[in-house]
């Protein structure tokens, strides 16, 4: 299934874009597929539809995956 | 009601206080985090914050709900700034109000700790020659 993956922080900077499309069935699969575009350290977390999600989370049509680098707010 | 926001404009401690003031709350605790001039031994000249705003706001609302549930605070304010900030400028302001001070302190502490841990917000520190993404692993 085609899934939209949003990139943030250094991932967006290094990929040179904020969004890519990949083929994946799970959240973790989307992260793996995104590695063809940018190096993704293990510390990166996954969100599906703006909520943190486990990598085994099954994706549904229309789901948006976001790759969240280690946060540094505050 | 809780108030949460992400803004490019300077933050105001008074706005935070106003937002959580209610007649049944005698304790109001406000925390402000500001841009510091050094980090991990390196001089910092300015910081750029960026956020996944819609998700960060969702996180803020859920953190506010946690603080209500865990500490019985009755009003919450969380504001985070994005964009380029100078030294000393406030990057985050949290406030919690409750009938008495102990819950206000504990609730406010909870807000800032959870914001730092969960909110999808990033910072780039600028120093002499270049910049670094903080917490980049």
N, CA and C atoms of all chains as a GROMACS GRO file, in nm:
protein
  633
    1UNK      N    1   0.085  -0.120   0.000
    1UNK     CA    2   0.000   0.000   0.000
    1UNK      C    3   0.089   0.125   0.000
    2UNK      N    4   0.049   0.223  -0.080
    2UNK     CA    5   0.125   0.349  -0.081
    2UNK      C    6   0.093   0.429   0.044
    3UNK      N    7   0.196   0.476   0.113
    3UNK     CA    8   0.175   0.553   0.235
    3UNK      C    9   0.256   0.681   0.231
    4UNK      N   10   0.196   0.788   0.282
    4UNK     CA   11   0.268   0.915   0.292
    4UNK      C   12   0.349   0.914   0.422
    5UNK      N   13   0.478   0.951   0.411
    5UNK     CA   14   0.565   0.958   0.528
    5UNK      C   15   0.615   1.102   0.541
    6UNK      N   16   0.589   1.162   0.655
    6UNK     CA   17   0.636   1.300   0.678
    6UNK      C   18   0.766   1.296   0.757
    7UNK      N   19   0.856   1.385   0.718
    7UNK     CA   20   0.989   1.392   0.783
    7UNK      C   21   1.002   1.524   0.857
    8UNK      N   22   1.072   1.519   0.970
    8UNK     CA   23   1.089   1.640   1.051
    8UNK      C   24   1.234   1.655   1.095
    9UNK      N   25   1.266   1.773   1.144
    9UNK     CA   26   1.398   1.800   1.202
    9UNK      C   27   1.510   1.765   1.106
   10UNK      N   28   1.614   1.698   1.161
   10UNK     CA   29   1.730   1.670   1.075
   10UNK      C   30   1.696   1.572   0.964
   11UNK      N   31   1.591   1.491   0.982
   11UNK     CA   32   1.554   1.397   0.875
   11UNK      C   33   1.508   1.474   0.751
   12UNK      N   34   1.427   1.576   0.772
   12UNK     CA   35   1.379   1.658   0.659
   12UNK      C   36   1.497   1.732   0.596
   13UNK      N   37   1.585   1.784   0.682
   13UNK     CA   38   1.700   1.858   0.630
   13UNK      C   39   1.788   1.768   0.544
   14UNK      N   40   1.814   1.646   0.594
   14UNK     CA   41   1.905   1.558   0.522
   14UNK      C   42   1.841   1.495   0.399
   15UNK      N   43   1.711   1.473   0.406
   15UNK     CA   44   1.642   1.416   0.289
   15UNK      C   45   1.618   1.524   0.183
   16UNK      N   46   1.622   1.652   0.227
   16UNK     CA   47   1.597   1.761   0.133
   16UNK      C   48   1.450   1.775   0.099
   17UNK      N   49   1.364   1.709   0.176
   17UNK     CA   50   1.219   1.725   0.159
   17UNK      C   51   1.147   1.685   0.287
   18UNK      N   52   1.021   1.724   0.291
   18UNK     CA   53   0.943   1.703   0.414
   18UNK      C   54   0.847   1.586   0.402
   19UNK      N   55   0.839   1.530   0.285
   19UNK     CA   56   0.741   1.424   0.265
   19UNK      C   57   0.787   1.330   0.157
   20UNK      N   58   0.766   1.200   0.179
   20UNK     CA   59   0.795   1.102   0.075
   20UNK      C   60   0.678   1.004   0.070
   21UNK      N   61   0.675   0.923  -0.035
   21UNK     CA   62   0.574   0.817  -0.042
   21UNK      C   63   0.647   0.685  -0.047
   22UNK      N   64   0.600   0.588   0.030
   22UNK     CA   65   0.665   0.456   0.031
   22UNK      C   66   0.557   0.349   0.020
   23UNK      N   67   0.604   0.226  -0.001
   23UNK     CA   68   0.514   0.110   0.000
   23UNK      C   69   0.534   0.040   0.132
   24UNK      N   70   0.429   0.027   0.213
   24UNK     CA   71   0.444  -0.040   0.343
   24UNK      C   72   0.310  -0.086   0.394
   25UNK      N   73   0.315  -0.186   0.480
   25UNK     CA   74   0.192  -0.239   0.543
   25UNK      C   75   0.187  -0.205   0.691
   26UNK      N   76   0.305  -0.178   0.750
   26UNK     CA   77   0.309  -0.145   0.893
   26UNK      C   78   0.387  -0.015   0.912
   27UNK      N   79   0.373   0.042   1.033
   27UNK     CA   80   0.445   0.165   1.065
   27UNK      C   81   0.596   0.142   1.055
   28UNK      N   82   0.642   0.029   1.110
   28UNK     CA   83   0.785  -0.003   1.105
   28UNK      C   84   0.831  -0.026   0.962
   29UNK      N   85   0.744  -0.084   0.880
   29UNK     CA   86   0.776  -0.107   0.739
   29UNK      C   87   0.796   0.025   0.666
   30UNK      N   88   0.715   0.125   0.704
   30UNK     CA   89   0.728   0.257   0.642
   30UNK      C   90   0.862   0.319   0.680
   31UNK      N   91   0.901   0.303   0.806
   31UNK     CA   92   1.031   0.357   0.850
   31UNK      C   93   1.144   0.289   0.772
   32UNK      N   94   1.136   0.158   0.761
   32UNK     CA   95   1.240   0.084   0.688
   32UNK      C   96   1.248   0.133   0.543
   33UNK      N   97   1.132   0.150   0.482
   33UNK     CA   98   1.130   0.193   0.341
   33UNK      C   99   1.187   0.333   0.325
   34UNK      N  100   1.167   0.417   0.427
   34UNK     CA  101   1.216   0.554   0.419
   34UNK      C  102   1.369   0.560   0.423
   35UNK      N  103   1.430   0.450   0.468
   35UNK     CA  104   1.577   0.447   0.475
   35UNK      C  105   1.642   0.454   0.336
   36UNK      N  106   1.562   0.431   0.232
   36UNK     CA  107   1.618   0.444   0.097
   36UNK      C  108   1.638   0.591   0.060
   37UNK      N  109   1.576   0.679   0.138
   37UNK     CA  110   1.585   0.823   0.109
   37UNK      C  111   1.679   0.894   0.206
   38UNK      N  112   1.681   0.848   0.332
   38UNK     CA  113   1.761   0.917   0.433
   38UNK      C  114   1.803   0.817   0.542
   39UNK      N  115   1.920   0.838   0.600
   39UNK     CA  116   1.966   0.752   0.710
   39UNK      C  117   1.880   0.780   0.833
   40UNK      N  118   1.829   0.674   0.895
   40UNK     CA  119   1.739   0.692   1.010
   40UNK      C  120   1.798   0.622   1.132
   41UNK      N  121   1.846   0.700   1.230
   41UNK     CA  122   1.900   0.638   1.351
   41UNK      C  123   1.790   0.567   1.431
   42UNK      N  124   1.833   0.477   1.520
   42UNK     CA  125   1.735   0.399   1.598
   42UNK      C  126   1.654   0.485   1.693
   43UNK      N  127   1.705   0.602   1.725
   43UNK     CA  128   1.634   0.688   1.821
   43UNK      C  129   1.509   0.754   1.762
   44UNK      N  130   1.490   0.738   1.632
   44UNK     CA  131   1.373   0.802   1.568
   44UNK      C  132   1.246   0.724   1.604
   45UNK      N  133   1.141   0.799   1.644
   45UNK     CA  134   1.014   0.735   1.680
   45UNK      C  135   0.915   0.750   1.565
   46UNK      N  136   0.811   0.668   1.574
   46UNK     CA  137   0.711   0.669   1.466
   46UNK      C  138   0.579   0.721   1.520
   47UNK      N  139   0.512   0.804   1.441
   47UNK     CA  140   0.375   0.843   1.474
   47UNK      C  141   0.286   0.807   1.355
   48UNK      N  142   0.166   0.764   1.386
   48UNK     CA  143   0.067   0.740   1.282
   48UNK      C  144  -0.051   0.832   1.311
   49UNK      N  145  -0.086   0.912   1.213
   49UNK     CA  146  -0.196   1.008   1.229
   49UNK      C  147  -0.178   1.093   1.354
   50UNK      N  148  -0.058   1.140   1.374
   50UNK     CA  149  -0.027   1.236   1.482
   50UNK      C  150  -0.032   1.178   1.622
   51UNK      N  151  -0.022   1.044   1.634
   51UNK     CA  152  -0.008   0.982   1.766
   51UNK      C  153   0.110   0.886   1.758
   52UNK      N  154   0.190   0.879   1.866
   52UNK     CA  155   0.300   0.783   1.867
   52UNK      C  156   0.245   0.643   1.847
   53UNK      N  157   0.317   0.563   1.771
   53UNK     CA  158   0.269   0.428   1.739
   53UNK      C  159   0.383   0.328   1.746
   54UNK      N  160   0.348   0.203   1.772
   54UNK     CA  161   0.448   0.095   1.772
   54UNK      C  162   0.480   0.057   1.628
   55UNK      N  163   0.600  -0.001   1.608
   55UNK     CA  164   0.637  -0.033   1.469
   55UNK      C  165   0.547  -0.140   1.409
   56UNK      N  166   0.493  -0.226   1.494
   56UNK     CA  167   0.410  -0.334   1.438
   56UNK      C  168   0.269  -0.288   1.398
   57UNK      N  169   0.239  -0.163   1.427
   57UNK     CA  170   0.105  -0.110   1.395
   57UNK      C  171   0.073  -0.127   1.246
   58UNK      N  172  -0.041  -0.190   1.219
   58UNK     CA  173  -0.083  -0.212   1.081
   58UNK      C  174  -0.141  -0.082   1.023
   59UNK      N  175  -0.102  -0.051   0.902
   59UNK     CA  176  -0.148   0.074   0.840
   59UNK      C  177  -0.277   0.050   0.763
   60UNK      N  178  -0.361   0.153   0.763
   60UNK     CA  179  -0.485   0.148   0.685
   60UNK      C  180  -0.475   0.253   0.574
   61UNK      N  181  -0.554   0.236   0.470
   61UNK     CA  182  -0.549   0.336   0.361
   61UNK      C  183  -0.573   0.476   0.416
   62UNK      N  184  -0.492   0.569   0.374
   62UNK     CA  185  -0.509   0.708   0.419
   62UNK      C  186  -0.428   0.743   0.543
   63UNK      N  187  -0.372   0.641   0.612
   63UNK     CA  188  -0.289   0.670   0.729
   63UNK      C  189  -0.166   0.752   0.686
   64UNK      N  190  -0.126   0.842   0.774
   64UNK     CA  191  -0.004   0.919   0.748
   64UNK      C  192   0.097   0.885   0.856
   65UNK      N  193   0.214   0.843   0.812
   65UNK     CA  194   0.322   0.809   0.905
   65UNK      C  195   0.413   0.929   0.919
   66UNK      N  196   0.454   0.958   1.041
   66UNK     CA  197   0.552   1.066   1.062
   66UNK      C  198   0.672   1.009   1.135
   67UNK      N  199   0.789   1.048   1.091
   67UNK     CA  200   0.911   1.004   1.158
   67UNK      C  201   0.959   1.116   1.248
   68UNK      N  202   0.968   1.085   1.377
   68UNK     CA  203   0.991   1.186   1.480
   68UNK      C  204   1.133   1.170   1.537
   69UNK      N  205   1.226   1.257   1.498
   69UNK     CA  206   1.360   1.251   1.558
   69UNK      C  207   1.352   1.281   1.708
   70UNK      N  208   1.457   1.247   1.785
   70UNK     CA  209   1.454   1.275   1.929
   70UNK      C  210   1.413   1.420   1.954
   71UNK      N  211   1.314   1.436   2.041
   71UNK     CA  212   1.258   1.570   2.060
   71UNK      C  213   1.347   1.654   2.151
   72UNK      N  214   1.335   1.785   2.140
   72UNK     CA  215   1.422   1.874   2.218
   72UNK      C  216   1.350   2.003   2.253
   73UNK      N  217   1.219   1.991   2.281
   73UNK     CA  218   1.146   2.111   2.318
   73UNK      C  219   1.179   2.154   2.460
   74UNK      N  220   1.126   2.270   2.496
   74UNK     CA  221   1.145   2.320   2.632
   74UNK      C  222   1.261   2.417   2.640
   75UNK      N  223  -1.078   2.594   3.162
   75UNK     CA  224  -1.036   2.542   3.032
   75UNK      C  225  -0.884   2.547   3.017
   76UNK      N  226  -0.834   2.453   2.944
   76UNK     CA  227  -0.690   2.454   2.920
   76UNK      C  228  -0.661   2.536   2.795
   77UNK      N  229  -0.546   2.602   2.796
   77UNK     CA  230  -0.505   2.677   2.677
   77UNK      C  231  -0.369   2.625   2.633
   78UNK      N  232  -0.360   2.586   2.507
   78UNK     CA  233  -0.232   2.538   2.454
   78UNK      C  234  -0.205   2.610   2.322
   79UNK      N  235  -0.079   2.644   2.299
   79UNK     CA  236  -0.047   2.711   2.173
   79UNK      C  237   0.100   2.698   2.135
   80UNK      N  238   0.120   2.714   2.005
   80UNK     CA  239   0.255   2.721   1.949
   80UNK      C  240   0.257   2.848   1.867
   81UNK      N  241   0.359   2.930   1.890
   81UNK     CA  242   0.357   3.061   1.826
   81UNK      C  243   0.497   3.106   1.788
   82UNK      N  244   0.504   3.194   1.689
   82UNK     CA  245   0.633   3.254   1.651
   82UNK      C  246   0.658   3.382   1.730
   83UNK      N  247   0.556   3.426   1.804
   83UNK     CA  248   0.570   3.554   1.876
   83UNK      C  249   0.620   3.533   2.018
   84UNK      N  250   0.679   3.637   2.079
   84UNK     CA  251   0.730   3.624   2.215
   84UNK      C  252   0.623   3.574   2.312
   85UNK      N  253   0.665   3.493   2.408
   85UNK     CA  254   0.571   3.437   2.506
   85UNK      C  255   0.556   3.534   2.623
   86UNK      N  256   0.443   3.522   2.691
   86UNK     CA  257   0.416   3.613   2.801
   86UNK      C  258   0.378   3.534   2.927
   87UNK      N  259   0.451   3.560   3.033
   87UNK     CA  260   0.421   3.496   3.161
   87UNK      C  261   0.287   3.547   3.214
   88UNK      N  262   0.263   3.675   3.192
   88UNK     CA  263   0.135   3.732   3.237
   88UNK      C  264   0.016   3.666   3.166
   89UNK      N  265   0.033   3.639   3.036
   89UNK     CA  266  -0.075   3.573   2.962
   89UNK      C  267  -0.102   3.435   3.020
   90UNK      N  268   0.005   3.366   3.060
   90UNK     CA  269  -0.010   3.233   3.119
   90UNK      C  270  -0.086   3.244   3.251
   91UNK      N  271  -0.046   3.340   3.332
   91UNK     CA  272  -0.112   3.358   3.462
   91UNK      C  273  -0.260   3.391   3.444
   92UNK      N  274  -0.285   3.484   3.351
   92UNK     CA  275  -0.424   3.522   3.324
   92UNK      C  276  -0.507   3.402   3.280
   93UNK      N  277  -0.447   3.319   3.194
   93UNK     CA  278  -0.523   3.207   3.135
   93UNK      C  279  -0.567   3.106   3.240
   94UNK      N  280  -0.491   3.091   3.349
   94UNK     CA  281  -0.526   2.988   3.448
   94UNK      C  282  -0.591   3.044   3.574
   95UNK      N  283  -0.605   3.176   3.580
   95UNK     CA  284  -0.663   3.236   3.700
   95UNK      C  285  -0.813   3.205   3.708
   96UNK      N  286  -0.855   3.152   3.824
   96UNK     CA  287  -0.997   3.124   3.846
   96UNK      C  288  -1.026   3.144   3.995
   97UNK      N  289  -1.149   3.175   4.026
   97UNK     CA  290  -1.180   3.210   4.165
   97UNK      C  291  -1.160   3.096   4.264
   98UNK      N  292  -1.167   2.970   4.217
   98UNK     CA  293  -1.152   2.859   4.312
   98UNK      C  294  -1.007   2.812   4.326
   99UNK      N  295  -0.914   2.881   4.260
   99UNK     CA  296  -0.774   2.838   4.265
   99UNK      C  297  -0.688   2.944   4.334
  100UNK      N  298  -0.632   2.906   4.448
  100UNK     CA  299  -0.546   2.998   4.522
  100UNK      C  300  -0.399   2.976   4.493
  101UNK      N  301  -0.368   2.871   4.418
  101UNK     CA  302  -0.228   2.844   4.384
  101UNK      C  303  -0.210   2.848   4.235
  102UNK      N  304  -0.118   2.932   4.188
  102UNK     CA  305  -0.086   2.939   4.046
  102UNK      C  306   0.065   2.926   4.034
  103UNK      N  307   0.108   2.828   3.957
  103UNK     CA  308   0.252   2.809   3.938
  103UNK      C  309   0.282   2.827   3.790
  104UNK      N  310   0.377   2.915   3.759
  104UNK     CA  311   0.415   2.941   3.620
  104UNK      C  312   0.563   2.907   3.603
  105UNK      N  313   0.593   2.831   3.500
  105UNK     CA  314   0.733   2.800   3.469
  105UNK      C  315   0.767   2.855   3.331
  106UNK      N  316   0.883   2.918   3.321
  106UNK     CA  317   0.932   2.962   3.190
  106UNK      C  318   1.068   2.902   3.164
  107UNK      N  319   1.087   2.847   3.046
  107UNK     CA  320   1.218   2.798   3.003
  107UNK      C  321   1.275   2.899   2.905
  108UNK      N  322   1.404   2.932   2.922
  108UNK     CA  323   1.463   3.035   2.837
  108UNK      C  324   1.589   2.984   2.766
  109UNK      N  325   1.625   3.052   2.661
  109UNK     CA  326   1.743   3.013   2.583
  109UNK      C  327   1.870   3.046   2.663
  110UNK      N  328   1.952   2.944   2.684
  110UNK     CA  329   2.073   2.956   2.766
  110UNK      C  330   2.195   2.977   2.677
  111UNK      N  331   2.297   3.041   2.733
  111UNK     CA  332   2.412   3.078   2.650
  111UNK      C  333   2.514   2.965   2.628
  112UNK      N  334   2.493   2.852   2.695
  112UNK     CA  335   2.581   2.740   2.664
  112UNK      C  336   2.511   2.608   2.685
  113UNK      N  337   2.559   2.508   2.615
  113UNK     CA  338   2.502   2.374   2.627
  113UNK      C  339   2.614   2.274   2.602
  114UNK      N  340   2.629   2.181   2.696
  114UNK     CA  341   2.733   2.078   2.686
  114UNK      C  342   2.869   2.139   2.653
  115UNK      N  343   2.901   2.244   2.728
  115UNK     CA  344   3.034   2.303   2.717
  115UNK      C  345   3.053   2.395   2.597
  116UNK      N  346   2.950   2.410   2.517
  116UNK     CA  347   2.965   2.492   2.396
  116UNK      C  348   2.884   2.620   2.408
  117UNK      N  349   2.942   2.730   2.360
  117UNK     CA  350   2.869   2.857   2.360
  117UNK      C  351   2.756   2.852   2.259
  118UNK      N  352   2.642   2.904   2.299
  118UNK     CA  353   2.527   2.907   2.210
  118UNK      C  354   2.494   3.053   2.181
  119UNK      N  355   2.471   3.087   2.054
  119UNK     CA  356   2.441   3.227   2.023
  119UNK      C  357   2.292   3.249   1.999
  120UNK      N  358   2.225   3.148   1.948
  120UNK     CA  359   2.079   3.156   1.929
  120UNK      C  360   2.028   3.015   1.904
  121UNK      N  361   1.896   3.000   1.907
  121UNK     CA  362   1.836   2.868   1.886
  121UNK      C  363   1.717   2.882   1.791
  122UNK      N  364   1.708   2.785   1.701
  122UNK     CA  365   1.587   2.782   1.617
  122UNK      C  366   1.503   2.660   1.657
  123UNK      N  367   1.380   2.687   1.695
  123UNK     CA  368   1.287   2.579   1.729
  123UNK      C  369   1.194   2.554   1.611
  124UNK      N  370   1.167   2.425   1.589
  124UNK     CA  371   1.064   2.391   1.490
  124UNK      C  372   0.975   2.284   1.552
  125UNK      N  373   0.855   2.270   1.500
  125UNK     CA  374   0.760   2.177   1.561
  125UNK      C  375   0.673   2.112   1.456
  126UNK      N  376   0.626   1.994   1.488
  126UNK     CA  377   0.518   1.931   1.415
  126UNK      C  378   0.395   1.981   1.491
  127UNK      N  379   0.345   2.095   1.444
  127UNK     CA  380   0.256   2.173   1.529
  127UNK      C  381   0.127   2.102   1.567
  128UNK      N  382   0.060   2.041   1.470
  128UNK     CA  383  -0.070   1.980   1.505
  128UNK      C  384  -0.052   1.865   1.602
  129UNK      N  385   0.056   1.788   1.585
  129UNK     CA  386   0.078   1.677   1.679
  129UNK      C  387   0.122   1.729   1.815
  130UNK      N  388   0.206   1.832   1.815
  130UNK     CA  389   0.252   1.890   1.942
  130UNK      C  390   0.132   1.943   2.022
  131UNK      N  391   0.038   2.006   1.954
  131UNK     CA  392  -0.080   2.059   2.024
  131UNK      C  393  -0.165   1.946   2.082
  132UNK      N  394  -0.176   1.838   2.007
  132UNK     CA  395  -0.246   1.720   2.061
  132UNK      C  396  -0.177   1.670   2.188
  133UNK      N  397  -0.043   1.664   2.182
  133UNK     CA  398   0.034   1.620   2.299
  133UNK      C  399   0.012   1.714   2.416
  134UNK      N  400   0.015   1.844   2.388
  134UNK     CA  401  -0.007   1.942   2.496
  134UNK      C  402  -0.142   1.917   2.564
  135UNK      N  403  -0.245   1.894   2.481
  135UNK     CA  404  -0.379   1.872   2.539
  135UNK      C  405  -0.382   1.745   2.622
  136UNK      N  406  -0.314   1.643   2.576
  136UNK     CA  407  -0.317   1.519   2.653
  136UNK      C  408  -0.232   1.531   2.780
  137UNK      N  409  -0.124   1.608   2.774
  137UNK     CA  410  -0.043   1.634   2.894
  137UNK      C  411  -0.125   1.716   2.995
  138UNK      N  412  -0.201   1.810   2.946
  138UNK     CA  413  -0.287   1.891   3.034
  138UNK      C  414  -0.388   1.801   3.104
  139UNK      N  415  -0.446   1.708   3.028
  139UNK     CA  416  -0.545   1.616   3.087
  139UNK      C  417  -0.480   1.529   3.194
  140UNK      N  418  -0.357   1.485   3.168
  140UNK     CA  419  -0.284   1.405   3.268
  140UNK      C  420  -0.266   1.485   3.397
  141UNK      N  421  -0.227   1.610   3.383
  141UNK     CA  422  -0.200   1.693   3.502
  141UNK      C  423  -0.328   1.713   3.583
  142UNK      N  424  -0.440   1.727   3.513
  142UNK     CA  425  -0.568   1.739   3.584
  142UNK      C  426  -0.597   1.613   3.662
  143UNK      N  427  -0.577   1.498   3.596
  143UNK     CA  428  -0.612   1.370   3.655
  143UNK      C  429  -0.518   1.336   3.771
  144UNK      N  430  -0.386   1.352   3.747
  144UNK     CA  431  -0.288   1.309   3.848
  144UNK      C  432  -0.279   1.402   3.966
  145UNK      N  433  -0.290   1.533   3.940
  145UNK     CA  434  -0.261   1.630   4.047
  145UNK      C  435  -0.381   1.715   4.085
  146UNK      N  436  -0.491   1.694   4.014
  146UNK     CA  437  -0.610   1.772   4.048
  146UNK      C  438  -0.596   1.920   4.014
  147UNK      N  439  -0.508   1.954   3.920
  147UNK     CA  440  -0.504   2.095   3.881
  147UNK      C  441  -0.631   2.127   3.802
  148UNK      N  442  -0.673   2.251   3.810
  148UNK     CA  443  -0.804   2.286   3.750
  148UNK      C  444  -0.790   2.370   3.624
  149UNK      N  445  -0.673   2.422   3.598
  149UNK     CA  446  -0.652   2.498   3.473
  149UNK      C  447  -0.506   2.485   3.433
  150UNK      N  448  -0.486   2.474   3.302
  150UNK     CA  449  -0.351   2.451   3.250
  150UNK      C  450  -0.325   2.544   3.132
  151UNK      N  451  -0.201   2.588   3.122
  151UNK     CA  452  -0.157   2.669   3.007
  151UNK      C  453  -0.023   2.612   2.962
  152UNK      N  454  -0.012   2.585   2.832
  152UNK     CA  455   0.118   2.543   2.776
  152UNK      C  456   0.139   2.619   2.646
  153UNK      N  457   0.248   2.692   2.639
  153UNK     CA  458   0.280   2.765   2.515
  153UNK      C  459   0.425   2.736   2.479
  154UNK      N  460   0.449   2.709   2.353
  154UNK     CA  461   0.587   2.689   2.306
  154UNK      C  462   0.612   2.780   2.188
  155UNK      N  463   0.731   2.834   2.185
  155UNK     CA  464   0.765   2.923   2.076
  155UNK      C  465   0.839   2.846   1.968
  156UNK      N  466   0.823   2.887   1.842
  156UNK     CA  467   0.903   2.834   1.733
  156UNK      C  468   0.968   2.949   1.657
  157UNK      N  469   1.066   2.917   1.575
  157UNK     CA  470   1.139   3.021   1.502
  157UNK      C  471   1.272   3.047   1.571
  158UNK      N  472   1.333   3.157   1.532
  158UNK     CA  473   1.467   3.190   1.582
  158UNK      C  474   1.457   3.269   1.713
  159UNK      N  475   1.522   3.220   1.818
  159UNK     CA  476   1.516   3.286   1.949
  159UNK      C  477   1.654   3.332   1.993
  160UNK      N  478   1.657   3.450   2.055
  160UNK     CA  479   1.783   3.503   2.109
  160UNK      C  480   1.805   3.452   2.251
  161UNK      N  481   1.927   3.469   2.300
  161UNK     CA  482   1.958   3.431   2.438
  161UNK      C  483   1.861   3.500   2.533
  162UNK      N  484   1.816   3.425   2.633
  162UNK     CA  485   1.730   3.483   2.735
  162UNK      C  486   1.582   3.485   2.700
  163UNK      N  487   1.551   3.465   2.574
  163UNK     CA  488   1.408   3.466   2.538
  163UNK      C  489   1.341   3.337   2.585
  164UNK      N  490   1.215   3.348   2.623
  164UNK     CA  491   1.141   3.230   2.671
  164UNK      C  492   1.101   3.143   2.552
  165UNK      N  493   1.136   3.014   2.563
  165UNK     CA  494   1.098   2.919   2.458
  165UNK      C  495   0.971   2.844   2.495
  166UNK      N  496   0.946   2.834   2.625
  166UNK     CA  497   0.827   2.760   2.670
  166UNK      C  498   0.774   2.824   2.797
  167UNK      N  499   0.643   2.828   2.810
  167UNK     CA  500   0.581   2.875   2.935
  167UNK      C  501   0.468   2.778   2.969
  168UNK      N  502   0.473   2.725   3.091
  168UNK     CA  503   0.367   2.635   3.139
  168UNK      C  504   0.308   2.695   3.265
  169UNK      N  505   0.179   2.676   3.287
  169UNK     CA  506   0.119   2.720   3.412
  169UNK      C  507   0.012   2.622   3.455
  170UNK      N  508   0.001   2.606   3.586
  170UNK     CA  509  -0.103   2.520   3.642
  170UNK      C  510  -0.165   2.591   3.761
  171UNK      N  511  -0.297   2.579   3.773
  171UNK     CA  512  -0.366   2.641   3.887
  171UNK      C  513  -0.445   2.534   3.961
  172UNK      N  514  -0.445   2.546   4.094
  172UNK     CA  515  -0.523   2.454   4.176
  172UNK      C  516  -0.562   2.528   4.304
  173UNK      N  517  -0.651   2.469   4.383
  173UNK     CA  518  -0.693   2.540   4.503
  173UNK      C  519  -0.575   2.572   4.596
  174UNK      N  520  -0.477   2.481   4.605
  174UNK     CA  521  -0.363   2.502   4.695
  174UNK      C  522  -0.230   2.485   4.622
  175UNK      N  523  -0.123   2.535   4.684
  175UNK     CA  524   0.004   2.545   4.611
  175UNK      C  525   0.070   2.412   4.576
  176UNK      N  526   0.058   2.311   4.665
  176UNK     CA  527   0.132   2.186   4.640
  176UNK      C  528   0.094   2.125   4.506
  177UNK      N  529  -0.034   2.123   4.477
  177UNK     CA  530  -0.080   2.063   4.350
  177UNK      C  531  -0.040   2.151   4.232
  178UNK      N  532  -0.038   2.281   4.253
  178UNK     CA  533   0.001   2.371   4.143
  178UNK      C  534   0.148   2.349   4.107
  179UNK      N  535   0.235   2.340   4.209
  179UNK     CA  536   0.377   2.314   4.183
  179UNK      C  537   0.395   2.179   4.114
  180UNK      N  538   0.332   2.076   4.170
  180UNK     CA  539   0.349   1.940   4.115
  180UNK      C  540   0.292   1.933   3.973
  181UNK      N  541   0.178   1.995   3.952
  181UNK     CA  542   0.116   1.992   3.821
  181UNK      C  543   0.201   2.064   3.718
  182UNK      N  544   0.254   2.178   3.755
  182UNK     CA  545   0.335   2.258   3.663
  182UNK      C  546   0.464   2.182   3.627
  183UNK      N  547   0.523   2.119   3.726
  183UNK     CA  548   0.643   2.038   3.704
  183UNK      C  549   0.614   1.925   3.604
  184UNK      N  550   0.498   1.863   3.624
  184UNK     CA  551   0.456   1.756   3.534
  184UNK      C  552   0.445   1.809   3.391
  185UNK      N  553   0.386   1.926   3.375
  185UNK     CA  554   0.368   1.982   3.241
  185UNK      C  555   0.500   1.997   3.168
  186UNK      N  556   0.596   2.062   3.232
  186UNK     CA  557   0.722   2.089   3.161
  186UNK      C  558   0.800   1.959   3.136
  187UNK      N  559   0.798   1.867   3.233
  187UNK     CA  560   0.872   1.741   3.213
  187UNK      C  561   0.813   1.662   3.096
  188UNK      N  562   0.681   1.658   3.088
  188UNK     CA  563   0.616   1.581   2.982
  188UNK      C  564   0.630   1.650   2.845
  189UNK      N  565   0.625   1.782   2.846
  189UNK     CA  566   0.645   1.855   2.720
  189UNK      C  567   0.783   1.823   2.664
  190UNK      N  568   0.884   1.827   2.752
  190UNK     CA  569   1.020   1.801   2.707
  190UNK      C  570   1.035   1.659   2.655
  191UNK      N  571   0.960   1.568   2.713
  191UNK     CA  572   0.975   1.428   2.676
  191UNK      C  573   0.895   1.390   2.551
  192UNK      N  574   0.780   1.450   2.535
  192UNK     CA  575   0.686   1.400   2.433
  192UNK      C  576   0.661   1.491   2.314
  193UNK      N  577   0.666   1.620   2.333
  193UNK     CA  578   0.620   1.708   2.225
  193UNK      C  579   0.716   1.703   2.106
  194UNK      N  580   0.662   1.682   1.986
  194UNK     CA  581   0.748   1.678   1.867
  194UNK      C  582   0.796   1.819   1.829
  195UNK      N  583   0.899   1.860   1.903
  195UNK     CA  584   0.958   1.993   1.885
  195UNK      C  585   1.109   1.971   1.882
  196UNK      N  586   1.176   2.045   1.794
  196UNK     CA  587   1.320   2.026   1.778
  196UNK      C  588   1.392   2.158   1.788
  197UNK      N  589   1.520   2.151   1.826
  197UNK     CA  590   1.597   2.276   1.826
  197UNK      C  591   1.731   2.261   1.761
  198UNK      N  592   1.766   2.366   1.690
  198UNK     CA  593   1.899   2.376   1.630
  198UNK      C  594   1.971   2.487   1.705
  199UNK      N  595   2.086   2.450   1.762
  199UNK     CA  596   2.167   2.547   1.835
  199UNK      C  597   2.271   2.605   1.741
  200UNK      N  598   2.283   2.736   1.745
  200UNK     CA  599   2.384   2.802   1.663
  200UNK      C  600   2.501   2.841   1.751
  201UNK      N  601   2.622   2.810   1.705
  201UNK     CA  602   2.741   2.855   1.775
  201UNK      C  603   2.835   2.912   1.670
  202UNK      N  604   2.950   2.958   1.718
  202UNK     CA  605   3.048   3.022   1.631
  202UNK      C  606   3.035   2.991   1.483
  203UNK      N  607   3.069   2.871   1.444
  203UNK     CA  608   3.080   2.843   1.301
  203UNK      C  609   2.958   2.774   1.240
  204UNK      N  610   2.887   2.706   1.321
  204UNK     CA  611   2.779   2.629   1.258
  204UNK      C  612   2.663   2.607   1.351
  205UNK      N  613   2.594   2.497   1.329
  205UNK     CA  614   2.478   2.466   1.412
  205UNK      C  615   2.468   2.316   1.433
  206UNK      N  616   2.398   2.278   1.540
  206UNK     CA  617   2.375   2.136   1.566
  206UNK      C  618   2.230   2.114   1.604
  207UNK      N  619   2.180   1.998   1.565
  207UNK     CA  620   2.046   1.956   1.609
  207UNK      C  621   2.064   1.897   1.749
  208UNK      N  622   1.994   1.952   1.846
  208UNK     CA  623   2.006   1.903   1.983
  208UNK      C  624   1.939   1.767   1.995
  209UNK      N  625   2.005   1.677   2.069
  209UNK     CA  626   1.957   1.539   2.093
  209UNK      C  627   1.968   1.451   1.970
  210UNK      N  628   2.032   1.500   1.868
  210UNK     CA  629   2.049   1.414   1.752
  210UNK      C  630   2.135   1.296   1.791
  211UNK      N  631   2.084   1.175   1.766
  211UNK     CA  632   2.161   1.058   1.810
  211UNK      C  633   2.211   0.981   1.689
   0.00000   0.00000   0.00000
